[in-house]
Amino acid sequence: MKKTLPIIVILTTLSLLGLLILQASWLKDLLVIRRGQLNNKINEAGVSVAVELYNASATAPSLKVKPSFGFNRFGSSIPMLLSPPTVDEKFKLEDVHERLEKAFKKEELQNIKFEFAVINNNEDFEMKSSNFEDAYWDTVSNKRLFVGIGPESAADLQGFSTPEHLIIIVPDFTKQVWGSLRWIIVGAGAFMLVIIAAFFVTLRTLFNQKKLAEIKSDFINNMTHEFKTPIATISLAVDALKNEKVQNDKEKLNYFTGIIKEESKRMNRHVESILQAALQEKQELQLKLSLVHINEMIAQIIDTFVLQIDDKNGEVELKLNAKDDLLKVDTIHFTNMLSNLIDNAIKYSHDNVRIIVATQATQSKLTISVQDNGIGMSKENTKRIFEKFYRVHTGNVHNVKGFGLGMSYVKMVVDSHKGKIKVDSALGKGTTFVIEIPRTIENTN
């Protein structure tokens, strides 16, 4: 796992970079193709409207007379030639605009904005849209198209050989090209985000699995050591009890039987920790609630730690100020929870440990606090203290054993009782845990 994980990260990262480069190249090529497609479609739409305008104009004679005159034999002047009507004589601005819109829609360009004008050979405007002139002079951002208004068979319909011309301006042409690709770009971007998200989720899972594998390996090593030590001690004590001198010495007999009893308790606590881990895997606790005097429970728990406290020249101060300390809890789990807090206070302390256990009661809740003068924790450790298998680095305090299950179990028990737990700690100054258990209707009965 240690060797393959970096390779997986590197290969996946290179794959993502390759995909990003390919997508950027693809979008660049797509933009060129789309620009060409729009150019052709706008041209086709313009040509179709120009032919349509010419055909409609050519069907009716003009009412205007050309300025050149001839004379008949009666001496009266008559028009020499009648010309077909111009676009502005035959159509209104709105009519031309409507025809352009229909032509653009036919070419699937209904979302393309445009301005237009009709000019004659003298470059005089016959008609123009409201924003045409402003758009016309911006040759950088806008696209211009000149279309001769003539028959469909004209040789150069886009040239200047026809009498009139249709000019079409597409403002912000490049921007509109990008706009036409909007959903394709959004889809490609969403697809890439999904791939990137999947990449990070996969990496996170791999790192978590790696971390979990290391933690479980550490857990097995600790468990082996924790069981091996008391088993070896019990074995030596049993061997000693077989000695006739020991059997005849009541004081030594009591000493060795006491060792066996203490080591048995120690093993039992380890078994409880493993059972707690199994319960946490299911994420549930089956509570058997009963009314308990919390002050009495705390006093009994402290008695079980007398030897460990004496071994560190320590003392425990009880400030059991809760007068109404009756609470409905699960006796076994609540006892184990408080035992874990006391055990941690002892383990993570130097000699001369001082532990203060206090209770406070109100009508709505009962508060229990466990304070020590131990090595304390950093902010990072404080945030992670309730994670399963997580163990605080002990610094100069050596031989602190455990499975990293105690505090996660504490949190689980508190949560199961609908309570809250807070931790306040500073390196070198000790730690304080504060537990608040609400008084439900069942608790007050």
N, C-alpha and C positions, 0 to 999 in steps of 0.2 A: 504493500500500500504506500509506503514511504517513497519508493522509487517510481511507481506508476503514476501517482497523483500529479507530480510536476509535469510529466510527459503529457498527461491528459489535458492539463491546463494550457500548456504551450500549443498543443495541436488544435484544441478547440478555439483558442484565441486567434491563431493563424487562420483557421477556417472562417471565423467571423470577419476578420479583416479582409480576407479574400472575397467574401460575399458582399461586403460594403463596397469594395473597389469595383466588383463586377456590376453591382447595382448602379453605382455612379456612372460607369461607362455606358450601361444600358440606357439610363435616363438621358445622358448626353446624346446618344444616337437617336433615341426616341424623340427628343426635342427637334432634331434636324428633320427627321421624317415627318413629324407632325407639322412643322413649319411649311414644308413642301406641300403637304396635303391641303393645308388651309390656303396656301397661295393658289393652288389649282382650283379649289372649290370657289374661292372668292372671284377668281377670274371667270370661271364658268357661270357663276351667278350674275356677274356684271355683263358678260357677253349676252346672256339670255335676255336680260332686261333691255340692253341697248337695241337688240334686234326687235324686241317687242315694241319698243318706243318708235323705232323707225317704221315698222309695218303699220302701226296704228296711225302715225302721222301721214304716211304716204297715201292713205285711203281717201283723204279729203283735200280739196284745193284750198289754197290760202285766200283769205279775203284781202290780203295786202297786195298792192301792185308794186312791181319793181320800179325804181326811179327812172329807168331808161324808157323812152317813148318812140314810137314810129308814127307815120301819117298815112292815112288811106287816101283814096282818090277824091274823097269829099273834103279833104283838108282837116278833118277832125283827128285829134290824137286818141290812140287806143293803146292799151298795154301790149307790149311786144311779147311778154312771156309771163305766165302765171306760175308761181313757185309753190311747192307743198308747204303746209304750215310747219312752223318750228315747234319744238317740244313744249316750250312755255305757252304757245298759243293753243296747243291741243290738251295739255295736262296741267293740273295744279301740282304744287309741291307735295301735297299729301298723297296724290295719286302715285307719283314716282316713288315716294318713300314706301308706300304700301306694296308696290310691285317688287321693290328691292327686298323688303322683309319676306315676302312670299318666296322669292328666289333663294334667299339665304336659308330659309326654313327647309326648302326642297333639298338643299345641299347639306342639311343637318348642321347649319351654322346659326341656329336661332338664338344662341347665347352670345354671338359676336356683335359687339357694338360698332357702329359705323357712322360716318358723315359723308355727304355727297353733294355734287353740284353738276350743272349742265352748262357748258360754254360753247360759243360759236368759234369760227376760225379766227376771228379777231381777238379771241380770248376775253370776250365780254361775257359776264355771267348772265345766263337766262334765268337761272334759279339756283339756290343753294340752301343747305340746311343751316340751322342757327349757329352751330359751333364749327362750321366748315373752315373758315379762314384761320382761326386759331390752330386747328388741327393740321391744316395744310402746310404751314411753315415749320412745323416740328418734324424734320426729316430723320431725326435720330431715333425717336421712339415709335413714330407712326409709319404705317405702310401706305403708299399711294399707288393707285391703279388708274390708268387712262384707257378708256374704251371708246372707240369710234362708234357713233350711232349711225349704222348703215345696214345694208342687207346682209343676211347670214353668209352669202357667198362672196362677200367683199374680201379682197386679198389680204389686206392688213387692217383688220377691224380695230386693232389697238393703235394704229398709226394716226397720222394727222391729215389723211387725204379726205376724210368725211367732213361734211359741213359742220357737224356738231359732235361734241364729245361728252361722255359721262365720266366724271372723276369720282372715284370711291376712296375714302380715307378710312383706315382702320386704326383708331387711336391705341397707343400702348400695345402694339402688335405682339411683342415678345411676352408681355404680361398676360395677354389673352390666350396666347399659345399655351403658356403654363397653366392658365385657368382651365383650358380644355382638357388638360391632363390631370386635373385636380384629384379625381377619384382613383386614378391609377397610382398616383404618387402616395395618396393616403393609404391605399391598400398595401403598396410595397413597404411603406413606413411601418404600418401596423404589423405586417408580417415580420419585418426585421426586429421590431420591439418584442414580439412574441418569442423569436429565436434567442434574442439577448436575455430576456427574462428567463427562458428555459435554461440557458447557459448558466446564469447566476444561481438559479434554484438548484441545478445539478451540482455546481461547485459547492454551494452551501451544504447540500446533502452529503457530498463526498467528505468535506471537512468535518461535518458533524459525525459521520460514520467513523472517520479516522480518530476523532477525539473520543468517541464512545468506545471504540476498540481499545484505545490506550487506557481509558478510565476503567473498563471492565477487566483489562489485564492487571491493572494496579489493584483493583478490588479483589481479584482472585489471589494475588500475592499477599495482600494484607490479611485476607480471610484465612489463608493457609498459616500465616505466621500467628495470627490471633488465636487460632485453635491449637496450633502446635505447642505454643508456650504453656497454656494451662494443662494440656494433656501430659506434657513432660513433667510438670510440677506435681500433678496428681500421681503420676507413675512413681516418682521419687518418694513422695510421701507414703504411698502404699508399701513400697519396698522398706521404708523406715519402720513402718508399723509392724512388719513381719519380724523385726529384730526383738529378741526377748527382753533386752535391756529397756527398750522403749515401751514394751508392753507392761513392764513392771514399774515404769515411772509414769505416774498419772499426769504430771505436768507436761512431759514430752508427748504423751498420748493425746492430751487435749490440744497441744500445739499443732501436731500433724493433722489431727482430724479437723482442726480449724482451718488449716491451709486447704485441705480437700474441699471443705464447705465453701470457702471464699472463691476458690478456682472454679468450683461448680457453678456458683452464682455468676462468675465472670463469663463462663461458657454459655450460660443461659441467656445472658444479655446479648451475646453475639448471635445466638439463635433467634432472639427477638428481633434483632436488627435485620436479619435475613428475611424473617417473616414479614417485617414491615416493608421490605423492598418488594416482596411478592404482592402485598396489598396495594402498594403504589403503582405497580404495573397495571392493576385493574382500575386504578383511579377511583377507588371507592372504599369506604369504611362502613362496616355494619355496626352501628352504635347500639349499645345496650345501656340506655340512660337510667340513672338512679340518682336520688338526692344524696349529695356528699358535702361534708363540711371541708371546704378547701383548706382552711388553716391547719386542720388535723392532718390532711393528706400531705401538705408540705412538710410538716414536722416529721412525719413518718419517713418521707423520702430522704430528708437530711440525715436521719439516723443511719440509713444504709450506706452513706458516704463518709462516715466518721473516720474510718481507717485511711481512706485516700486523702482526706483533708488534713489529718494528723501527720501523714507522711510528708506533706508540704508545709508543715508548721503553720497551717492556716486556721481560719476561724470563719464561722458563719453567723451573721447577725440577722435575726428574724424581726421584721417590723409588720407583724400581722394585724394591721389596724382595721381590717374589714370586720365590723361587728356582725353584720348579716352575711355570713360566708357560705350559706347554704346554696348550692347550685346543682342543677340536674345535668350530669355529664356521664360519659362512659368511663368508668373507674379505671379500667385497664389502660386504655389509650391515653387518658389524661395523665395518669401516673407515669407512663412511659415518656410522654412528652416533657413533663417537668423534670424527670430524671435525666433526659438528654440535655436539657439546658444546664442543670447542675453539673453534669459530667463534663460538658464542654468548658464550663467556667473553671473547673479544676484542671483539666488537661492543658488548656491554653493559658496557663498562668505560671509564673515563676514561683519560687518559694515564698512563704509568708502571704499566701493567697488570702484575700478577703472577699467574701461573698455576702451580698445583702439581698435578702428575699423579702419583698413587701407585698401587701395586699391592701386594696382600697375598694370600698363598695358604695354604689349609689343605687337609686331605685331602678335604673335602667340597665346597669352593667356591673361586672366585677372585674377589677384590674389586678393583674399579677405582674410584678417586675422582678427580674433577676439581674443583678449588677455585680460585676467583678472588676478587679484591678489587674487584669491579665495583659497579654501582649497587644490586644486590640486588633482592629482591621482597617485596611485602606477603604476608600470609597468604592473601588472596583470590587473588592471582596464583599463589601456590604451589599452591593447590588446583586451578587451571584450566590450569596450564602444559602439561599433556599433551593438552589438547583440540585437535582439528584446527582449523587456521586461527587459533587464538588467539595474539595477540601481546601481550606485556607492554608497558605504557606506559613510554616511555623517559625521561620527565621532562626533565631538562636535557641529556640526551644526544641530539643531533640526527642526522638522516640515517642512522638505523639501518634498513636495508632488510631485506626478507625476505618470505616467503609465509605464515608462520605454520604451516609444515608440519614443521619440523625436530624439535621435541620430541615431537610425536605419532608421528613416524617412529621416534625413539629408543625410545619406549615399546613400539612394535610389535616392533622388533627384539629388545629385551630379553625381551619376553613370548614371542616365537617360540623363543628359546633357553632357555625355562623359568626365566628369571632374575627378579630384582627390582630396581627402581630407586627410590631415595629422594632427596628434595631437602630441603636445609636452607638457608634464606635469611633475611636481614634487610635492610631498607632501609638503603642506605649502607654496608653491611658486607660485601657480597659473597654469593656462592652456592656451595654444594657439592653436587655430584651424586655419589651412591654407587651403583655397579652391582655386584650379586652374581650371578655365573653359577655354577650348580651343576656339579660334576664328575660327570657320568653315567658309566655303564660304558664307553660309547664314548669319552668324554673321557680316561679313564685308560689306555686301550689304546694 
